[in-house]
Amino acid sequence: MGYLENIFLMLSYQLLPLLFAMVLHEFAHGWVANALGDPTARLAGRLTLNPKPHIDPVGTVLFPAMCLVLQSPVFFGYAKPVPVNFYNLRHPRRDMVLVAAAGPGMNLLLAVMSGILLRVILTIEPSLASEIFSFQASGARHDMAAMFLIPFGKMLVASVFINVLLMLFNLLPIPPLDGGRIAVGLLPYQQARTLSGLEPYGMMIVIILIAFDGQLQIMSTFFWPLVNLAMMAILSGTLG
C-alpha cells in the first residue's frame, strides 16, 4: 500500500472518532461546570457540539497532521480547553474534581459505547472480525452489508483506542491535565499546593516523559500497558 493510500486509510477510519473524542471531552467539562454553577463555557459559546469553537490550531490541526506525515498508527490530538472559573462553582474544591473528571469520564463512555456497537456488529456478522481488526484495506467482501459494516467496525475499533488513550493520558496526575486537577482537589492542602505549583511546567514534564521514554521507561512501563489492558477489557467480548 502506497504512502497516500496509507494516509487516506488513516483519515477515513480515525478522523471522525478523534474529532468526536476531543469535542465531547471538552463539552463534558463545560456541561458539568455549567451544572455546578459556572456558566463561563456556556457564555463563551463553548457549550456546543459544533466542532468549530473547539478547534485548537496546534492540538486539533498540527498534531494530527504530524501523525499523518510520520505515518503514526493512530491519530492523536486535543481540542481547545473550555474556560472554567472555579470560583463560580458552588463548592470550588469538590466541584473542580467533578469538572476535571468529566472529560475522561466522557472518553470512557465513548470507548464503552463503541465496544458495545462493535459487539453488535460482530454478533450480526461474525465473519467480518478478521477484516475489521486488520490494519489493511478490506477487499475480500463486496456485498452491501460488508461494505458498510467493515468501515464502521474499523472506526469503532479506532474509537475505542483513541478514547482509551485520551482518557488515560488526561488522567496523568500532572497539572494542567485533568488528572492533575483531580489530584489537587483530593490531596491535603499542603500537598495540593505543592502539586498545583507544577502547573506552569506540567506540559514540559509530559513532553519529557514521552520524548525520553527510551531512557526513563515510565510511559512504556506503566502507561502503555494500562492502555492495552483497558482496550482488551472493552474489546474482550468482541475478540472471542
The 8 nearest C-alpha neighbors of each residue, nearest first, counted from 0:
[[1, 4, 5, 2, 135, 3, 136, 8],
 [2, 0, 4, 3, 5, 6, 7, 8],
 [1, 3, 5, 4, 6, 0, 70, 7],
 [4, 2, 6, 5, 1, 7, 0, 8],
 [3, 5, 7, 1, 6, 2, 8, 0],
 [6, 4, 8, 2, 3, 7, 9, 1],
 [7, 5, 3, 9, 4, 8, 67, 10],
 [6, 8, 10, 4, 9, 5, 11, 3],
 [9, 7, 5, 11, 6, 10, 4, 12],
 [8, 10, 6, 7, 12, 11, 13, 5],
 [11, 9, 7, 14, 8, 13, 12, 6],
 [10, 12, 8, 9, 13, 7, 14, 15],
 [11, 13, 154, 9, 10, 153, 14, 8],
 [12, 14, 16, 10, 9, 15, 157, 11],
 [13, 15, 10, 17, 16, 18, 12, 11],
 [14, 16, 18, 17, 13, 19, 12, 11],
 [17, 15, 158, 19, 13, 18, 14, 20],
 [18, 16, 20, 14, 15, 19, 13, 21],
 [17, 19, 15, 21, 20, 16, 22, 14],
 [20, 18, 16, 22, 17, 21, 23, 15],
 [19, 21, 17, 18, 23, 22, 24, 16],
 [22, 20, 24, 18, 78, 19, 77, 23],
 [21, 23, 19, 25, 24, 20, 18, 26],
 [22, 24, 26, 25, 20, 21, 19, 27],
 [25, 23, 102, 21, 27, 22, 26, 105],
 [26, 24, 28, 27, 22, 23, 81, 102],
 [25, 27, 23, 29, 28, 24, 46, 30],
 [26, 28, 30, 25, 24, 29, 102, 101],
 [29, 27, 25, 98, 101, 26, 102, 31],
 [30, 28, 32, 26, 40, 27, 31, 46],
 [29, 31, 27, 33, 32, 28, 26, 34],
 [32, 30, 34, 33, 28, 29, 98, 27],
 [31, 33, 29, 35, 37, 34, 30, 98],
 [34, 32, 37, 38, 30, 36, 35, 31],
 [35, 33, 31, 32, 36, 30, 37, 38],
 [36, 34, 32, 33, 88, 37, 31, 89],
 [35, 37, 88, 33, 34, 89, 87, 38],
 [36, 38, 33, 87, 32, 88, 39, 35],
 [39, 37, 33, 41, 40, 42, 36, 32],
 [40, 38, 42, 41, 37, 83, 43, 82],
 [41, 39, 43, 45, 29, 82, 42, 38],
 [40, 42, 46, 38, 44, 43, 39, 45],
 [43, 41, 39, 44, 40, 38, 45, 46],
 [44, 42, 40, 41, 45, 39, 46, 82],
 [45, 43, 41, 42, 46, 40, 47, 52],
 [44, 46, 40, 47, 43, 41, 52, 81],
 [47, 45, 41, 44, 26, 40, 29, 30],
 [46, 48, 45, 49, 26, 44, 50, 52],
 [47, 49, 50, 22, 26, 23, 46, 45],
 [48, 50, 47, 51, 52, 53, 22, 45],
 [51, 49, 53, 52, 48, 22, 54, 18],
 [50, 52, 53, 54, 49, 48, 55, 22],
 [53, 51, 54, 50, 45, 49, 44, 79],
 [52, 54, 79, 50, 51, 78, 22, 55],
 [55, 53, 78, 51, 59, 52, 79, 50],
 [54, 56, 79, 59, 58, 78, 57, 53],
 [57, 55, 60, 59, 58, 61, 54, 79],
 [58, 56, 61, 55, 60, 59, 62, 76],
 [59, 57, 77, 76, 55, 62, 60, 78],
 [58, 60, 55, 76, 77, 78, 54, 57],
 [59, 61, 56, 57, 63, 62, 58, 64],
 [62, 60, 57, 64, 63, 58, 65, 59],
 [61, 63, 65, 58, 64, 76, 60, 57],
 [64, 62, 66, 65, 74, 61, 75, 60],
 [65, 63, 61, 67, 66, 62, 60, 68],
 [64, 66, 68, 62, 67, 63, 69, 61],
 [67, 65, 63, 71, 69, 64, 68, 74],
 [68, 66, 70, 64, 65, 69, 6, 63],
 [67, 69, 65, 70, 66, 64, 71, 6],
 [68, 70, 66, 71, 67, 65, 64, 72],
 [71, 69, 67, 68, 66, 72, 6, 5],
 [70, 72, 66, 73, 69, 67, 74, 68],
 [73, 71, 70, 74, 9, 66, 67, 134],
 [74, 72, 71, 75, 66, 13, 9, 161],
 [75, 73, 63, 66, 13, 76, 71, 17],
 [74, 76, 63, 73, 62, 66, 77, 17],
 [77, 75, 58, 62, 59, 63, 74, 78],
 [76, 78, 58, 59, 21, 79, 75, 55],
 [77, 79, 55, 21, 54, 53, 59, 58],
 [78, 80, 55, 53, 54, 81, 77, 58],
 [81, 79, 78, 25, 82, 53, 77, 55],
 [80, 82, 40, 25, 29, 79, 83, 45],
 [83, 81, 40, 39, 80, 84, 29, 43],
 [82, 84, 39, 85, 81, 40, 32, 37],
 [85, 83, 86, 87, 37, 39, 82, 88],
 [84, 86, 87, 88, 91, 83, 95, 37],
 [85, 87, 84, 88, 91, 89, 37, 90],
 [88, 86, 37, 85, 84, 36, 89, 91],
 [87, 89, 36, 91, 85, 37, 86, 90],
 [88, 90, 36, 91, 35, 87, 94, 86],
 [89, 91, 88, 94, 93, 92, 95, 35],
 [92, 90, 88, 94, 85, 93, 95, 86],
 [91, 93, 95, 184, 94, 90, 96, 85],
 [94, 92, 95, 96, 90, 91, 184, 97],
 [93, 95, 97, 91, 96, 90, 92, 98],
 [94, 96, 98, 92, 93, 97, 91, 99],
 [97, 95, 181, 99, 94, 93, 98, 184],
 [96, 98, 94, 100, 95, 99, 101, 93],
 [97, 99, 95, 101, 28, 100, 96, 31],
 [100, 98, 177, 96, 97, 101, 95, 181],
 [101, 99, 97, 98, 102, 103, 104, 96],
 [100, 102, 104, 98, 28, 27, 99, 103],
 [101, 103, 24, 105, 104, 27, 28, 100],
 [104, 102, 166, 106, 105, 100, 101, 107],
 [103, 105, 101, 107, 102, 106, 100, 108],
 [104, 106, 108, 102, 103, 107, 24, 101],
 [107, 105, 162, 103, 109, 108, 104, 166],
 [106, 108, 104, 110, 105, 109, 111, 103],
 [107, 109, 105, 111, 106, 110, 112, 104],
 [108, 110, 106, 112, 107, 111, 113, 105],
 [111, 109, 159, 107, 113, 162, 108, 112],
 [110, 112, 114, 108, 113, 109, 107, 233],
 [113, 111, 115, 109, 114, 110, 108, 116],
 [114, 112, 110, 116, 155, 111, 115, 109],
 [113, 115, 111, 117, 112, 116, 234, 233],
 [114, 116, 118, 112, 117, 113, 111, 119],
 [117, 115, 119, 113, 118, 114, 112, 120],
 [118, 116, 114, 120, 119, 115, 152, 113],
 [117, 119, 115, 237, 121, 116, 120, 122],
 [120, 118, 116, 122, 117, 121, 123, 115],
 [121, 119, 117, 123, 122, 118, 124, 116],
 [122, 120, 125, 124, 118, 123, 119, 117],
 [121, 123, 119, 120, 124, 125, 118, 237],
 [122, 124, 120, 121, 119, 125, 118, 126],
 [123, 125, 121, 126, 122, 127, 120, 128],
 [126, 124, 121, 127, 122, 128, 123, 120],
 [125, 127, 124, 128, 129, 121, 130, 123],
 [126, 128, 125, 130, 129, 124, 131, 149],
 [129, 127, 131, 130, 126, 125, 132, 121],
 [130, 128, 132, 131, 127, 133, 126, 125],
 [129, 131, 133, 132, 128, 127, 137, 149],
 [132, 130, 128, 153, 149, 133, 152, 129],
 [131, 133, 130, 129, 128, 134, 153, 156],
 [134, 132, 130, 135, 131, 129, 136, 137],
 [135, 133, 132, 136, 131, 130, 153, 137],
 [136, 134, 133, 137, 130, 0, 8, 5],
 [135, 137, 138, 134, 8, 133, 130, 0],
 [138, 136, 130, 139, 135, 140, 149, 133],
 [137, 139, 140, 136, 141, 130, 146, 135],
 [138, 140, 137, 141, 130, 145, 136, 142],
 [141, 139, 138, 142, 145, 146, 137, 127],
 [140, 142, 146, 145, 143, 139, 138, 144],
 [143, 141, 145, 144, 140, 146, 147, 139],
 [142, 144, 146, 145, 147, 141, 148, 140],
 [145, 143, 147, 146, 142, 148, 149, 141],
 [144, 146, 148, 147, 149, 143, 142, 140],
 [145, 147, 143, 144, 148, 149, 141, 142],
 [148, 146, 145, 144, 149, 150, 151, 143],
 [147, 149, 145, 151, 150, 152, 144, 146],
 [148, 150, 152, 131, 145, 151, 147, 146],
 [151, 149, 153, 152, 148, 147, 154, 12],
 [152, 150, 148, 154, 153, 149, 147, 155],
 [151, 153, 155, 149, 154, 150, 131, 148],
 [152, 154, 150, 156, 131, 155, 151, 12],
 [155, 153, 12, 157, 151, 152, 156, 158],
 [154, 156, 158, 152, 113, 157, 153, 159],
 [155, 157, 153, 159, 158, 154, 152, 160],
 [158, 156, 154, 160, 155, 159, 13, 161],
 [159, 157, 155, 16, 161, 156, 160, 162],
 [158, 160, 110, 156, 162, 157, 161, 163],
 [159, 161, 157, 163, 158, 162, 164, 230],
 [162, 160, 164, 158, 163, 159, 157, 165],
 [161, 163, 106, 165, 164, 159, 110, 160],
 [164, 162, 166, 160, 161, 165, 159, 167],
 [163, 165, 161, 162, 167, 166, 168, 160],
 [166, 164, 162, 168, 163, 167, 169, 161],
 [167, 165, 103, 163, 169, 164, 106, 168],
 [166, 168, 170, 169, 164, 165, 163, 171],
 [167, 169, 165, 170, 166, 171, 164, 222],
 [168, 170, 177, 176, 166, 167, 171, 178],
 [178, 169, 171, 167, 168, 177, 172, 166],
 [170, 172, 178, 169, 173, 168, 179, 167],
 [173, 171, 179, 178, 170, 182, 174, 176],
 [172, 174, 179, 171, 176, 201, 175, 178],
 [175, 173, 179, 198, 176, 201, 180, 195],
 [174, 176, 198, 179, 201, 173, 177, 180],
 [177, 175, 174, 179, 169, 178, 173, 180],
 [176, 178, 99, 180, 169, 179, 170, 181],
 [179, 170, 177, 172, 171, 181, 176, 180],
 [178, 180, 172, 174, 173, 182, 176, 177],
 [181, 179, 183, 177, 182, 178, 174, 184],
 [180, 182, 96, 178, 184, 179, 183, 99],
 [181, 183, 179, 185, 184, 180, 186, 178],
 [184, 182, 191, 180, 181, 186, 185, 179],
 [183, 185, 181, 182, 92, 96, 186, 180],
 [184, 186, 182, 183, 181, 187, 96, 191],
 [185, 187, 191, 183, 182, 184, 190, 188],
 [188, 186, 190, 189, 191, 185, 183, 184],
 [187, 189, 191, 190, 192, 186, 183, 193],
 [190, 188, 192, 191, 187, 193, 186, 194],
 [191, 189, 193, 192, 187, 188, 186, 194],
 [190, 192, 183, 188, 194, 186, 189, 193],
 [193, 191, 195, 189, 190, 194, 188, 196],
 [194, 192, 190, 196, 191, 195, 189, 197],
 [193, 195, 191, 196, 192, 197, 190, 183],
 [196, 194, 192, 197, 198, 193, 191, 183],
 [195, 197, 193, 194, 198, 192, 199, 174],
 [196, 198, 195, 200, 194, 199, 201, 174],
 [197, 199, 174, 201, 200, 175, 196, 195],
 [200, 198, 197, 201, 196, 202, 175, 174],
 [201, 199, 203, 198, 197, 202, 204, 174],
 [202, 200, 198, 204, 174, 203, 199, 197],
 [201, 203, 205, 204, 200, 206, 175, 199],
 [202, 204, 206, 200, 205, 201, 207, 199],
 [205, 203, 207, 201, 202, 206, 208, 200],
 [204, 206, 202, 208, 203, 207, 209, 201],
 [207, 205, 203, 209, 208, 204, 210, 202],
 [208, 206, 210, 204, 209, 205, 211, 203],
 [207, 209, 205, 206, 212, 211, 210, 204],
 [208, 210, 206, 212, 207, 211, 205, 218],
 [211, 209, 207, 212, 208, 206, 213, 205],
 [212, 210, 213, 214, 207, 209, 208, 215],
 [211, 213, 216, 215, 214, 209, 208, 210],
 [212, 214, 211, 216, 215, 210, 219, 209],
 [213, 215, 212, 211, 216, 217, 210, 208],
 [214, 216, 212, 217, 213, 211, 208, 218],
 [217, 215, 212, 219, 213, 214, 220, 218],
 [218, 216, 220, 215, 219, 221, 212, 208],
 [217, 219, 222, 221, 220, 216, 223, 212],
 [220, 218, 223, 216, 217, 221, 222, 212],
 [221, 219, 217, 218, 216, 222, 224, 223],
 [220, 222, 218, 219, 224, 217, 223, 225],
 [221, 223, 218, 225, 224, 219, 226, 220],
 [222, 224, 226, 225, 219, 221, 218, 227],
 [225, 223, 227, 226, 222, 221, 228, 220],
 [224, 226, 228, 222, 223, 227, 229, 221],
 [227, 225, 223, 229, 224, 228, 230, 164],
 [228, 226, 224, 230, 225, 229, 231, 223],
 [227, 229, 225, 231, 230, 226, 224, 232],
 [230, 228, 232, 226, 231, 227, 225, 233],
 [231, 229, 227, 233, 232, 228, 234, 226],
 [230, 232, 234, 228, 235, 233, 229, 227],
 [231, 233, 229, 235, 230, 234, 228, 236],
 [234, 232, 230, 231, 235, 114, 111, 229],
 [233, 235, 231, 237, 236, 232, 114, 230],
 [236, 234, 232, 231, 237, 238, 233, 239],
 [235, 237, 234, 238, 239, 118, 233, 232],
 [238, 236, 118, 234, 235, 239, 121, 117],
 [239, 237, 235, 236, 234, 128, 231, 118],
 [238, 237, 236, 235, 234, 128, 125, 121]]
